[in-house]
């Protein structure tokens, strides 16, 4: 099990309120949180830092979440194996299938209760 004080999460979402909400819930649960506004910024952060979990929105400017995951999963560096939790308002079965095909490990539909977010984060980051 990972050390809770060192479990790092990268929240990738263009909505500042969503990032703030996720950051608050995750930090209260003991995670270290960084943020990226889109997939392109997330790729840049992954080149210089390691994370234990990625929380990825689908609809973002410059590089959306599914494009980000497709690019990330094709890379040959350790970050390409980081678990990814997709959170989105897109709730159709085709949306879930597209996220899984892009490389998502799990898919949740917004809005999320803080307890739901932290429960999935614990399992996916190896803290549970």
Phi, psi and omega in degrees: 000140180289152176289120183304327182291341183245007179285117187252134180238134173254116178265121184243105183199139181279346181272118183297324179294323178293314179300317180295318179298312179295316179302313181300311181297316183290318179294323176299331179272002175097010179274153169265126188241135168238162184232151172223145184275344181195177183296325180296314177296323179296317178300319178298316180295324180290339177287336184245346182221151176261144178230154179267342182203143173245131173247115195239126171280159179270306187270105179216154177285166177067301174213114181287171185296321181289321176297318177303311181296320179299314179294313182300313185292341177275350183283159179245053173224160189307327182299337182294344180263359182296130179299143181233125175255116178271130175237127186204165173272351179285115190246004183282157178299328178292330178291316178298316180296321179295321179294317179295319179296329180283341179121012177289141175273332178206161189221123177233146179264130176288152002279154180247137171287146179306322180295324178293313180301312183289330177294314178292321178299319180296314180294313187287335181264359179085016181272348183261000000 
